[in-house]
Amino acid sequence: TFGNNCGYITLGNYLRYLTVNDSVQYVIIVGGASFSSYVQNAQILNGTSGSNSSNRLQISFKANVKYCQFAAKNSSGILKVWTPADLV
């Protein structure tokens, strides 16, 4: 699923149940290694973007997991990938 104003996104192989929220641009989403090692249940939050087509943000989620994973830039502009349930 893709939100509004998304563009310049490169998708890897073996991705499923992926949500890309609004204004995500200039990213490369790394997929799984094979049909039996796929990335699923992942979400990229609003505004997560690289600088331009020459400086894309590469996002790698863990493969073969059943829990939700999220990716976004923090307030310092650093990409973070996390599982919310691990934070409690």
PDB file of N, CA, C and O in Angstrom:
ATOM      1  N   THR A   1       0.841  -1.173   0.000  1.00  0.00           N
ATOM      2  CA  THR A   1       0.000   0.000   0.000  1.00  0.00           C
ATOM      3  C   THR A   1       0.889   1.240   0.000  1.00  0.00           C
ATOM      4  O   THR A   1       1.862   1.320   0.750  1.00  0.00           O
ATOM      5  N   PHE A   2       0.544   2.199  -0.846  1.00  0.00           N
ATOM      6  CA  PHE A   2       1.318   3.441  -0.943  1.00  0.00           C
ATOM      7  C   PHE A   2       0.435   4.633  -0.613  1.00  0.00           C
ATOM      8  O   PHE A   2      -0.714   4.701  -1.051  1.00  0.00           O
ATOM      9  N   GLY A   3       0.972   5.580   0.163  1.00  0.00           N
ATOM     10  CA  GLY A   3       0.258   6.804   0.500  1.00  0.00           C
ATOM     11  C   GLY A   3       0.403   7.833  -0.607  1.00  0.00           C
ATOM     12  O   GLY A   3       0.831   7.511  -1.716  1.00  0.00           O
ATOM     13  N   ASN A   4       0.046   9.063  -0.304  1.00  0.00           N
ATOM     14  CA  ASN A   4       0.119  10.169  -1.251  1.00  0.00           C
ATOM     15  C   ASN A   4       1.537  10.717  -1.368  1.00  0.00           C
ATOM     16  O   ASN A   4       2.326  10.631  -0.426  1.00  0.00           O
ATOM     17  N   ASN A   5       1.848  11.270  -2.513  1.00  0.00           N
ATOM     18  CA  ASN A   5       3.126  11.956  -2.765  1.00  0.00           C
ATOM     19  C   ASN A   5       4.341  11.058  -2.576  1.00  0.00           C
ATOM     20  O   ASN A   5       5.382  11.520  -2.108  1.00  0.00           O
ATOM     21  N   CYS A   6       4.225   9.795  -2.931  1.00  0.00           N
ATOM     22  CA  CYS A   6       5.356   8.872  -2.878  1.00  0.00           C
ATOM     23  C   CYS A   6       5.996   8.812  -4.261  1.00  0.00           C
ATOM     24  O   CYS A   6       5.304   8.911  -5.274  1.00  0.00           O
ATOM     25  N   GLY A   7       7.303   8.653  -4.301  1.00  0.00           N
ATOM     26  CA  GLY A   7       7.964   8.532  -5.589  1.00  0.00           C
ATOM     27  C   GLY A   7       9.417   8.161  -5.449  1.00  0.00           C
ATOM     28  O   GLY A   7      10.000   8.242  -4.368  1.00  0.00           O
ATOM     29  N   TYR A   8       9.993   7.753  -6.564  1.00  0.00           N
ATOM     30  CA  TYR A   8      11.411   7.400  -6.614  1.00  0.00           C
ATOM     31  C   TYR A   8      11.733   6.296  -5.610  1.00  0.00           C
ATOM     32  O   TYR A   8      12.722   6.365  -4.880  1.00  0.00           O
ATOM     33  N   ILE A   9      10.874   5.276  -5.591  1.00  0.00           N
ATOM     34  CA  ILE A   9      11.017   4.154  -4.667  1.00  0.00           C
ATOM     35  C   ILE A   9      11.408   2.913  -5.454  1.00  0.00           C
ATOM     36  O   ILE A   9      10.758   2.560  -6.438  1.00  0.00           O
ATOM     37  N   THR A  10      12.469   2.259  -5.014  1.00  0.00           N
ATOM     38  CA  THR A  10      12.905   1.004  -5.614  1.00  0.00           C
ATOM     39  C   THR A  10      12.553  -0.116  -4.648  1.00  0.00           C
ATOM     40  O   THR A  10      12.939  -0.083  -3.479  1.00  0.00           O
ATOM     41  N   LEU A  11      11.822  -1.103  -5.141  1.00  0.00           N
ATOM     42  CA  LEU A  11      11.400  -2.233  -4.314  1.00  0.00           C
ATOM     43  C   LEU A  11      12.240  -3.458  -4.620  1.00  0.00           C
ATOM     44  O   LEU A  11      12.456  -3.798  -5.783  1.00  0.00           O
ATOM     45  N   GLY A  12      12.712  -4.117  -3.574  1.00  0.00           N
ATOM     46  CA  GLY A  12      13.426  -5.372  -3.740  1.00  0.00           C
ATOM     47  C   GLY A  12      12.448  -6.511  -3.967  1.00  0.00           C
ATOM     48  O   GLY A  12      11.239  -6.293  -4.050  1.00  0.00           O
ATOM     49  N   ASN A  13      12.960  -7.702  -4.065  1.00  0.00           N
ATOM     50  CA  ASN A  13      12.143  -8.897  -4.248  1.00  0.00           C
ATOM     51  C   ASN A  13      11.666  -9.430  -2.907  1.00  0.00           C
ATOM     52  O   ASN A  13      12.218  -9.105  -1.856  1.00  0.00           O
ATOM     53  N   TYR A  14      10.636 -10.249  -2.968  1.00  0.00           N
ATOM     54  CA  TYR A  14      10.120 -10.980  -1.818  1.00  0.00           C
ATOM     55  C   TYR A  14       9.693 -10.055  -0.680  1.00  0.00           C
ATOM     56  O   TYR A  14      10.151 -10.184   0.455  1.00  0.00           O
ATOM     57  N   LEU A  15       8.800  -9.119  -1.015  1.00  0.00           N
ATOM     58  CA  LEU A  15       8.172  -8.223  -0.053  1.00  0.00           C
ATOM     59  C   LEU A  15       6.679  -8.513  -0.035  1.00  0.00           C
ATOM     60  O   LEU A  15       6.088  -8.762  -1.086  1.00  0.00           O
ATOM     61  N   ARG A  16       6.053  -8.484   1.150  1.00  0.00           N
ATOM     62  CA  ARG A  16       4.599  -8.592   1.205  1.00  0.00           C
ATOM     63  C   ARG A  16       4.095  -7.885   2.458  1.00  0.00           C
ATOM     64  O   ARG A  16       4.789  -7.791   3.470  1.00  0.00           O
ATOM     65  N   TYR A  17       2.865  -7.392   2.355  1.00  0.00           N
ATOM     66  CA  TYR A  17       2.217  -6.642   3.432  1.00  0.00           C
ATOM     67  C   TYR A  17       3.067  -5.440   3.845  1.00  0.00           C
ATOM     68  O   TYR A  17       3.356  -5.239   5.025  1.00  0.00           O
ATOM     69  N   LEU A  18       3.451  -4.659   2.862  1.00  0.00           N
ATOM     70  CA  LEU A  18       4.285  -3.483   3.075  1.00  0.00           C
ATOM     71  C   LEU A  18       3.415  -2.237   2.950  1.00  0.00           C
ATOM     72  O   LEU A  18       2.613  -2.134   2.022  1.00  0.00           O
ATOM     73  N   THR A  19       3.567  -1.288   3.878  1.00  0.00           N
ATOM     74  CA  THR A  19       2.861  -0.015   3.821  1.00  0.00           C
ATOM     75  C   THR A  19       3.879   1.110   3.739  1.00  0.00           C
ATOM     76  O   THR A  19       4.773   1.223   4.578  1.00  0.00           O
ATOM     77  N   VAL A  20       3.729   1.936   2.719  1.00  0.00           N
ATOM     78  CA  VAL A  20       4.575   3.111   2.537  1.00  0.00           C
ATOM     79  C   VAL A  20       3.656   4.311   2.722  1.00  0.00           C
ATOM     80  O   VAL A  20       2.788   4.563   1.887  1.00  0.00           O
ATOM     81  N   ASN A  21       3.844   5.052   3.812  1.00  0.00           N
ATOM     82  CA  ASN A  21       2.964   6.164   4.129  1.00  0.00           C
ATOM     83  C   ASN A  21       3.273   7.385   3.265  1.00  0.00           C
ATOM     84  O   ASN A  21       4.126   7.326   2.380  1.00  0.00           O
ATOM     85  N   ASP A  22       2.582   8.482   3.523  1.00  0.00           N
ATOM     86  CA  ASP A  22       2.676   9.688   2.701  1.00  0.00           C
ATOM     87  C   ASP A  22       4.083  10.280   2.628  1.00  0.00           C
ATOM     88  O   ASP A  22       4.848  10.228   3.591  1.00  0.00           O
ATOM     89  N   SER A  23       4.401  10.837   1.477  1.00  0.00           N
ATOM     90  CA  SER A  23       5.618  11.619   1.226  1.00  0.00           C
ATOM     91  C   SER A  23       6.910  10.849   1.439  1.00  0.00           C
ATOM     92  O   SER A  23       7.917  11.430   1.845  1.00  0.00           O
ATOM     93  N   VAL A  24       6.896   9.567   1.173  1.00  0.00           N
ATOM     94  CA  VAL A  24       8.124   8.764   1.203  1.00  0.00           C
ATOM     95  C   VAL A  24       8.727   8.827  -0.196  1.00  0.00           C
ATOM     96  O   VAL A  24       8.074   8.464  -1.175  1.00  0.00           O
ATOM     97  N   GLN A  25       9.975   9.290  -0.289  1.00  0.00           N
ATOM     98  CA  GLN A  25      10.634   9.453  -1.581  1.00  0.00           C
ATOM     99  C   GLN A  25      12.106   9.101  -1.484  1.00  0.00           C
ATOM    100  O   GLN A  25      12.708   9.134  -0.411  1.00  0.00           O
ATOM    101  N   TYR A  26      12.667   8.765  -2.631  1.00  0.00           N
ATOM    102  CA  TYR A  26      14.098   8.477  -2.752  1.00  0.00           C
ATOM    103  C   TYR A  26      14.557   7.399  -1.767  1.00  0.00           C
ATOM    104  O   TYR A  26      15.516   7.597  -1.021  1.00  0.00           O
ATOM    105  N   VAL A  27      13.868   6.268  -1.771  1.00  0.00           N
ATOM    106  CA  VAL A  27      14.255   5.156  -0.912  1.00  0.00           C
ATOM    107  C   VAL A  27      14.433   3.873  -1.733  1.00  0.00           C
ATOM    108  O   VAL A  27      13.840   3.701  -2.798  1.00  0.00           O
ATOM    109  N   ILE A  28      15.256   3.002  -1.204  1.00  0.00           N
ATOM    110  CA  ILE A  28      15.427   1.643  -1.718  1.00  0.00           C
ATOM    111  C   ILE A  28      15.003   0.710  -0.597  1.00  0.00           C
ATOM    112  O   ILE A  28      15.581   0.735   0.489  1.00  0.00           O
ATOM    113  N   ILE A  29      13.996  -0.113  -0.856  1.00  0.00           N
ATOM    114  CA  ILE A  29      13.518  -1.050   0.152  1.00  0.00           C
ATOM    115  C   ILE A  29      14.091  -2.421  -0.190  1.00  0.00           C
ATOM    116  O   ILE A  29      13.737  -3.024  -1.203  1.00  0.00           O
ATOM    117  N   VAL A  30      14.972  -2.895   0.665  1.00  0.00           N
ATOM    118  CA  VAL A  30      15.647  -4.169   0.449  1.00  0.00           C
ATOM    119  C   VAL A  30      14.672  -5.291   0.772  1.00  0.00           C
ATOM    120  O   VAL A  30      14.040  -5.281   1.828  1.00  0.00           O
ATOM    121  N   GLY A  31      14.549  -6.239  -0.111  1.00  0.00           N
ATOM    122  CA  GLY A  31      13.631  -7.359   0.084  1.00  0.00           C
ATOM    123  C   GLY A  31      14.313  -8.562   0.692  1.00  0.00           C
ATOM    124  O   GLY A  31      15.472  -8.508   1.103  1.00  0.00           O
ATOM    125  N   GLY A  32      13.573  -9.639   0.738  1.00  0.00           N
ATOM    126  CA  GLY A  32      14.099 -10.891   1.253  1.00  0.00           C
ATOM    127  C   GLY A  32      14.997 -11.578   0.243  1.00  0.00           C
ATOM    128  O   GLY A  32      15.093 -11.157  -0.910  1.00  0.00           O
ATOM    129  N   ALA A  33      15.653 -12.641   0.689  1.00  0.00           N
ATOM    130  CA  ALA A  33      16.614 -13.347  -0.154  1.00  0.00           C
ATOM    131  C   ALA A  33      15.964 -14.358  -1.096  1.00  0.00           C
ATOM    132  O   ALA A  33      16.513 -14.671  -2.152  1.00  0.00           O
ATOM    133  N   SER A  34      14.784 -14.872  -0.708  1.00  0.00           N
ATOM    134  CA  SER A  34      14.120 -15.884  -1.525  1.00  0.00           C
ATOM    135  C   SER A  34      12.645 -15.957  -1.142  1.00  0.00           C
ATOM    136  O   SER A  34      12.193 -15.267  -0.229  1.00  0.00           O
ATOM    137  N   PHE A  35      11.904 -16.803  -1.854  1.00  0.00           N
ATOM    138  CA  PHE A  35      10.488 -16.981  -1.549  1.00  0.00           C
ATOM    139  C   PHE A  35      10.281 -17.478  -0.125  1.00  0.00           C
ATOM    140  O   PHE A  35       9.268 -17.160   0.497  1.00  0.00           O
ATOM    141  N   SER A  36      11.212 -18.241   0.390  1.00  0.00           N
ATOM    142  CA  SER A  36      11.092 -18.750   1.761  1.00  0.00           C
ATOM    143  C   SER A  36      11.736 -17.825   2.791  1.00  0.00           C
ATOM    144  O   SER A  36      11.706 -18.121   3.986  1.00  0.00           O
ATOM    145  N   SER A  37      12.313 -16.719   2.350  1.00  0.00           N
ATOM    146  CA  SER A  37      12.946 -15.751   3.247  1.00  0.00           C
ATOM    147  C   SER A  37      12.521 -14.344   2.825  1.00  0.00           C
ATOM    148  O   SER A  37      13.309 -13.599   2.243  1.00  0.00           O
ATOM    149  N   TYR A  38      11.274 -13.988   3.122  1.00  0.00           N
ATOM    150  CA  TYR A  38      10.690 -12.743   2.654  1.00  0.00           C
ATOM    151  C   TYR A  38      10.550 -11.722   3.786  1.00  0.00           C
ATOM    152  O   TYR A  38      10.607 -12.073   4.965  1.00  0.00           O
ATOM    153  N   VAL A  39      10.369 -10.476   3.414  1.00  0.00           N
ATOM    154  CA  VAL A  39      10.110  -9.387   4.349  1.00  0.00           C
ATOM    155  C   VAL A  39       8.605  -9.136   4.333  1.00  0.00           C
ATOM    156  O   VAL A  39       8.000  -9.022   3.267  1.00  0.00           O
ATOM    157  N   GLN A  40       8.008  -9.051   5.516  1.00  0.00           N
ATOM    158  CA  GLN A  40       6.567  -8.801   5.596  1.00  0.00           C
ATOM    159  C   GLN A  40       6.244  -7.934   6.811  1.00  0.00           C
ATOM    160  O   GLN A  40       7.080  -7.741   7.694  1.00  0.00           O
ATOM    161  N   ASN A  41       5.011  -7.413   6.838  1.00  0.00           N
ATOM    162  CA  ASN A  41       4.489  -6.631   7.960  1.00  0.00           C
ATOM    163  C   ASN A  41       5.366  -5.432   8.288  1.00  0.00           C
ATOM    164  O   ASN A  41       5.618  -5.142   9.458  1.00  0.00           O
ATOM    165  N   ALA A  42       5.826  -4.744   7.266  1.00  0.00           N
ATOM    166  CA  ALA A  42       6.710  -3.594   7.460  1.00  0.00           C
ATOM    167  C   ALA A  42       6.007  -2.308   7.046  1.00  0.00           C
ATOM    168  O   ALA A  42       5.167  -2.307   6.147  1.00  0.00           O
ATOM    169  N   GLN A  43       6.361  -1.218   7.713  1.00  0.00           N
ATOM    170  CA  GLN A  43       5.744   0.071   7.437  1.00  0.00           C
ATOM    171  C   GLN A  43       6.797   1.168   7.468  1.00  0.00           C
ATOM    172  O   GLN A  43       7.608   1.243   8.390  1.00  0.00           O
ATOM    173  N   ILE A  44       6.772   2.016   6.447  1.00  0.00           N
ATOM    174  CA  ILE A  44       7.664   3.169   6.394  1.00  0.00           C
ATOM    175  C   ILE A  44       6.820   4.398   6.690  1.00  0.00           C
ATOM    176  O   ILE A  44       5.833   4.661   6.002  1.00  0.00           O
ATOM    177  N   LEU A  45       7.205   5.144   7.705  1.00  0.00           N
ATOM    178  CA  LEU A  45       6.381   6.248   8.190  1.00  0.00           C
ATOM    179  C   LEU A  45       6.513   7.503   7.332  1.00  0.00           C
ATOM    180  O   LEU A  45       7.465   7.656   6.566  1.00  0.00           O
ATOM    181  N   ASN A  46       5.539   8.396   7.479  1.00  0.00           N
ATOM    182  CA  ASN A  46       5.439   9.629   6.691  1.00  0.00           C
ATOM    183  C   ASN A  46       6.756  10.394   6.622  1.00  0.00           C
ATOM    184  O   ASN A  46       7.452  10.556   7.625  1.00  0.00           O
ATOM    185  N   GLY A  47       7.082  10.858   5.426  1.00  0.00           N
ATOM    186  CA  GLY A  47       8.210  11.750   5.234  1.00  0.00           C
ATOM    187  C   GLY A  47       9.586  11.115   5.269  1.00  0.00           C
ATOM    188  O   GLY A  47      10.584  11.831   5.196  1.00  0.00           O
ATOM    189  N   THR A  48       9.674   9.821   5.375  1.00  0.00           N
ATOM    190  CA  THR A  48      10.971   9.149   5.387  1.00  0.00           C
ATOM    191  C   THR A  48      11.530   9.195   3.972  1.00  0.00           C
ATOM    192  O   THR A  48      10.996   8.556   3.066  1.00  0.00           O
ATOM    193  N   SER A  49      12.603   9.949   3.787  1.00  0.00           N
ATOM    194  CA  SER A  49      13.103  10.177   2.428  1.00  0.00           C
ATOM    195  C   SER A  49      14.605  10.348   2.396  1.00  0.00           C
ATOM    196  O   SER A  49      15.228  10.792   3.360  1.00  0.00           O
ATOM    197  N   GLY A  50      15.169   9.981   1.254  1.00  0.00           N
ATOM    198  CA  GLY A  50      16.551  10.318   0.957  1.00  0.00           C
ATOM    199  C   GLY A  50      16.590  11.734   0.415  1.00  0.00           C
ATOM    200  O   GLY A  50      15.552  12.381   0.285  1.00  0.00           O
ATOM    201  N   SER A  51      17.775  12.215   0.101  1.00  0.00           N
ATOM    202  CA  SER A  51      17.933  13.600  -0.355  1.00  0.00           C
ATOM    203  C   SER A  51      17.507  13.806  -1.799  1.00  0.00           C
ATOM    204  O   SER A  51      16.828  14.779  -2.127  1.00  0.00           O
ATOM    205  N   ASN A  52      17.918  12.872  -2.667  1.00  0.00           N
ATOM    206  CA  ASN A  52      17.632  12.996  -4.095  1.00  0.00           C
ATOM    207  C   ASN A  52      17.906  11.647  -4.756  1.00  0.00           C
ATOM    208  O   ASN A  52      18.235  10.677  -4.073  1.00  0.00           O
ATOM    209  N   SER A  53      17.772  11.581  -6.073  1.00  0.00           N
ATOM    210  CA  SER A  53      17.939  10.293  -6.756  1.00  0.00           C
ATOM    211  C   SER A  53      19.367   9.755  -6.678  1.00  0.00           C
ATOM    212  O   SER A  53      19.585   8.559  -6.872  1.00  0.00           O
ATOM    213  N   SER A  54      20.331  10.614  -6.399  1.00  0.00           N
ATOM    214  CA  SER A  54      21.723  10.168  -6.247  1.00  0.00           C
ATOM    215  C   SER A  54      22.054   9.780  -4.815  1.00  0.00           C
ATOM    216  O   SER A  54      23.081   9.151  -4.561  1.00  0.00           O
ATOM    217  N   ASN A  55      21.192  10.151  -3.886  1.00  0.00           N
ATOM    218  CA  ASN A  55      21.428   9.874  -2.465  1.00  0.00           C
ATOM    219  C   ASN A  55      20.164   9.283  -1.854  1.00  0.00           C
ATOM    220  O   ASN A  55      19.477   9.923  -1.057  1.00  0.00           O
ATOM    221  N   ARG A  56      19.872   8.032  -2.252  1.00  0.00           N
ATOM    222  CA  ARG A  56      18.673   7.356  -1.768  1.00  0.00           C
ATOM    223  C   ARG A  56      18.917   6.728  -0.401  1.00  0.00           C
ATOM    224  O   ARG A  56      20.040   6.353  -0.064  1.00  0.00           O
ATOM    225  N   LEU A  57      17.866   6.623   0.359  1.00  0.00           N
ATOM    226  CA  LEU A  57      17.903   6.006   1.679  1.00  0.00           C
ATOM    227  C   LEU A  57      17.636   4.519   1.512  1.00  0.00           C
ATOM    228  O   LEU A  57      16.610   4.141   0.947  1.00  0.00           O
ATOM    229  N   GLN A  58      18.533   3.670   1.988  1.00  0.00           N
ATOM    230  CA  GLN A  58      18.347   2.223   1.887  1.00  0.00           C
ATOM    231  C   GLN A  58      17.737   1.706   3.182  1.00  0.00           C
ATOM    232  O   GLN A  58      18.284   1.917   4.265  1.00  0.00           O
ATOM    233  N   ILE A  59      16.593   1.024   3.061  1.00  0.00           N
ATOM    234  CA  ILE A  59      15.872   0.523   4.230  1.00  0.00           C
ATOM    235  C   ILE A  59      15.862  -1.001   4.184  1.00  0.00           C
ATOM    236  O   ILE A  59      15.394  -1.603   3.219  1.00  0.00           O
ATOM    237  N   SER A  60      16.385  -1.611   5.240  1.00  0.00           N
ATOM    238  CA  SER A  60      16.441  -3.074   5.342  1.00  0.00           C
ATOM    239  C   SER A  60      15.657  -3.525   6.570  1.00  0.00           C
ATOM    240  O   SER A  60      15.963  -3.140   7.699  1.00  0.00           O
ATOM    241  N   PHE A  61      14.653  -4.338   6.330  1.00  0.00           N
ATOM    242  CA  PHE A  61      13.890  -4.943   7.419  1.00  0.00           C
ATOM    243  C   PHE A  61      14.359  -6.379   7.610  1.00  0.00           C
ATOM    244  O   PHE A  61      14.944  -6.968   6.701  1.00  0.00           O
ATOM    245  N   LYS A  62      14.103  -6.947   8.793  1.00  0.00           N
ATOM    246  CA  LYS A  62      14.428  -8.350   9.030  1.00  0.00           C
ATOM    247  C   LYS A  62      13.466  -9.232   8.245  1.00  0.00           C
ATOM    248  O   LYS A  62      12.284  -8.917   8.108  1.00  0.00           O
ATOM    249  N   ALA A  63      13.980 -10.321   7.742  1.00  0.00           N
ATOM    250  CA  ALA A  63      13.168 -11.284   6.992  1.00  0.00           C
ATOM    251  C   ALA A  63      12.612 -12.358   7.922  1.00  0.00           C
ATOM    252  O   ALA A  63      13.122 -12.578   9.020  1.00  0.00           O
ATOM    253  N   ASN A  64      11.566 -13.013   7.461  1.00  0.00           N
ATOM    254  CA  ASN A  64      10.955 -14.154   8.157  1.00  0.00           C
ATOM    255  C   ASN A  64      10.445 -13.839   9.557  1.00  0.00           C
ATOM    256  O   ASN A  64      10.544 -14.675  10.455  1.00  0.00           O
ATOM    257  N   VAL A  65       9.902 -12.643   9.752  1.00  0.00           N
ATOM    258  CA  VAL A  65       9.336 -12.307  11.055  1.00  0.00           C
ATOM    259  C   VAL A  65       7.834 -12.126  10.926  1.00  0.00           C
ATOM    260  O   VAL A  65       7.339 -11.736   9.868  1.00  0.00           O
ATOM    261  N   LYS A  66       7.117 -12.404  11.988  1.00  0.00           N
ATOM    262  CA  LYS A  66       5.662 -12.286  11.988  1.00  0.00           C
ATOM    263  C   LYS A  66       5.196 -10.987  12.642  1.00  0.00           C
ATOM    264  O   LYS A  66       4.017 -10.644  12.546  1.00  0.00           O
ATOM    265  N   TYR A  67       6.092 -10.260  13.303  1.00  0.00           N
ATOM    266  CA  TYR A  67       5.717  -9.027  14.008  1.00  0.00           C
ATOM    267  C   TYR A  67       5.865  -7.810  13.097  1.00  0.00           C
ATOM    268  O   TYR A  67       6.465  -7.891  12.025  1.00  0.00           O
ATOM    269  N   CYS A  68       5.309  -6.683  13.540  1.00  0.00           N
ATOM    270  CA  CYS A  68       5.361  -5.441  12.766  1.00  0.00           C
ATOM    271  C   CYS A  68       6.715  -4.758  12.938  1.00  0.00           C
ATOM    272  O   CYS A  68       7.264  -4.692  14.038  1.00  0.00           O
ATOM    273  N   GLN A  69       7.235  -4.253  11.824  1.00  0.00           N
ATOM    274  CA  GLN A  69       8.480  -3.492  11.828  1.00  0.00           C
ATOM    275  C   GLN A  69       8.201  -2.123  11.218  1.00  0.00           C
ATOM    276  O   GLN A  69       7.385  -1.995  10.306  1.00  0.00           O
ATOM    277  N   PHE A  70       8.878  -1.110  11.726  1.00  0.00           N
ATOM    278  CA  PHE A  70       8.685   0.253  11.250  1.00  0.00           C
ATOM    279  C   PHE A  70      10.027   0.865  10.889  1.00  0.00           C
ATOM    280  O   PHE A  70      11.062   0.491  11.441  1.00  0.00           O
ATOM    281  N   ALA A  71      10.001   1.810   9.958  1.00  0.00           N
ATOM    282  CA  ALA A  71      11.200   2.563   9.593  1.00  0.00           C
ATOM    283  C   ALA A  71      10.825   4.040   9.498  1.00  0.00           C
ATOM    284  O   ALA A  71       9.763   4.392   8.985  1.00  0.00           O
ATOM    285  N   ALA A  72      11.716   4.900  10.003  1.00  0.00           N
ATOM    286  CA  ALA A  72      11.530   6.354   9.914  1.00  0.00           C
ATOM    287  C   ALA A  72      12.841   7.021  10.291  1.00  0.00           C
ATOM    288  O   ALA A  72      13.734   6.390  10.856  1.00  0.00           O
ATOM    289  N   LYS A  73      12.943   8.289   9.976  1.00  0.00           N
ATOM    290  CA  LYS A  73      14.079   9.078  10.453  1.00  0.00           C
ATOM    291  C   LYS A  73      13.724   9.652  11.817  1.00  0.00           C
ATOM    292  O   LYS A  73      12.591  10.072  12.050  1.00  0.00           O
ATOM    293  N   ASN A  74      14.714   9.666  12.725  1.00  0.00           N
ATOM    294  CA  ASN A  74      14.475  10.262  14.035  1.00  0.00           C
ATOM    295  C   ASN A  74      14.682  11.779  13.961  1.00  0.00           C
ATOM    296  O   ASN A  74      14.931  12.313  12.880  1.00  0.00           O
ATOM    297  N   SER A  75      14.585  12.468  15.078  1.00  0.00           N
ATOM    298  CA  SER A  75      14.679  13.925  15.080  1.00  0.00           C
ATOM    299  C   SER A  75      16.066  14.424  14.687  1.00  0.00           C
ATOM    300  O   SER A  75      16.229  15.605  14.378  1.00  0.00           O
ATOM    301  N   SER A  76      17.062  13.549  14.695  1.00  0.00           N
ATOM    302  CA  SER A  76      18.414  13.908  14.245  1.00  0.00           C
ATOM    303  C   SER A  76      18.627  13.593  12.769  1.00  0.00           C
ATOM    304  O   SER A  76      19.709  13.830  12.231  1.00  0.00           O
ATOM    305  N   GLY A  77      17.594  13.058  12.111  1.00  0.00           N
ATOM    306  CA  GLY A  77      17.691  12.738  10.699  1.00  0.00           C
ATOM    307  C   GLY A  77      18.338  11.398  10.405  1.00  0.00           C
ATOM    308  O   GLY A  77      18.743  11.140   9.272  1.00  0.00           O
ATOM    309  N   ILE A  78      18.441  10.539  11.418  1.00  0.00           N
ATOM    310  CA  ILE A  78      19.066   9.227  11.257  1.00  0.00           C
ATOM    311  C   ILE A  78      17.974   8.174  11.064  1.00  0.00           C
ATOM    312  O   ILE A  78      16.998   8.146  11.814  1.00  0.00           O
ATOM    313  N   LEU A  79      18.138   7.312  10.063  1.00  0.00           N
ATOM    314  CA  LEU A  79      17.176   6.248   9.814  1.00  0.00           C
ATOM    315  C   LEU A  79      17.207   5.233  10.944  1.00  0.00           C
ATOM    316  O   LEU A  79      18.272   4.779  11.362  1.00  0.00           O
ATOM    317  N   LYS A  80      16.019   4.884  11.435  1.00  0.00           N
ATOM    318  CA  LYS A  80      15.877   3.865  12.465  1.00  0.00           C
ATOM    319  C   LYS A  80      14.851   2.839  12.002  1.00  0.00           C
ATOM    320  O   LYS A  80      13.822   3.202  11.431  1.00  0.00           O
ATOM    321  N   VAL A  81      15.125   1.561  12.245  1.00  0.00           N
ATOM    322  CA  VAL A  81      14.191   0.474  11.981  1.00  0.00           C
ATOM    323  C   VAL A  81      13.967  -0.192  13.324  1.00  0.00           C
ATOM    324  O   VAL A  81      14.925  -0.549  14.010  1.00  0.00           O
ATOM    325  N   TRP A  82      12.676  -0.366  13.717  1.00  0.00           N
ATOM    326  CA  TRP A  82      12.399  -0.890  15.036  1.00  0.00           C
ATOM    327  C   TRP A  82      11.086  -1.660  15.066  1.00  0.00           C
ATOM    328  O   TRP A  82      10.280  -1.602  14.137  1.00  0.00           O
ATOM    329  N   THR A  83      10.899  -2.388  16.171  1.00  0.00           N
ATOM    330  CA  THR A  83       9.670  -3.098  16.455  1.00  0.00           C
ATOM    331  C   THR A  83       9.093  -2.470  17.719  1.00  0.00           C
ATOM    332  O   THR A  83       9.714  -2.577  18.777  1.00  0.00           O
ATOM    333  N   PRO A  84       7.931  -1.820  17.655  1.00  0.00           N
ATOM    334  CA  PRO A  84       7.390  -1.113  18.811  1.00  0.00           C
ATOM    335  C   PRO A  84       7.235  -1.969  20.060  1.00  0.00           C
ATOM    336  O   PRO A  84       7.481  -1.477  21.162  1.00  0.00           O
ATOM    337  N   ALA A  85       6.840  -3.219  19.930  1.00  0.00           N
ATOM    338  CA  ALA A  85       6.646  -4.066  21.096  1.00  0.00           C
ATOM    339  C   ALA A  85       7.943  -4.340  21.841  1.00  0.00           C
ATOM    340  O   ALA A  85       7.914  -4.681  23.023  1.00  0.00           O
ATOM    341  N   ASP A  86       9.080  -4.196  21.171  1.00  0.00           N
ATOM    342  CA  ASP A  86      10.363  -4.397  21.836  1.00  0.00           C
ATOM    343  C   ASP A  86      10.708  -3.244  22.764  1.00  0.00           C
ATOM    344  O   ASP A  86      11.609  -3.369  23.593  1.00  0.00           O
ATOM    345  N   LEU A  87      10.005  -2.121  22.640  1.00  0.00           N
ATOM    346  CA  LEU A  87      10.325  -0.928  23.418  1.00  0.00           C
ATOM    347  C   LEU A  87       9.630  -0.881  24.772  1.00  0.00           C
ATOM    348  O   LEU A  87       9.942  -0.016  25.591  1.00  0.00           O
ATOM    349  N   VAL A  88       8.697  -1.789  25.025  1.00  0.00           N
ATOM    350  CA  VAL A  88       7.961  -1.770  26.302  1.00  0.00           C
ATOM    351  C   VAL A  88       8.515  -2.776  27.273  1.00  0.00           C
ATOM    352  O   VAL A  88       8.017  -2.894  28.392  1.00  0.00           O
TER     353      VAL A  88
END
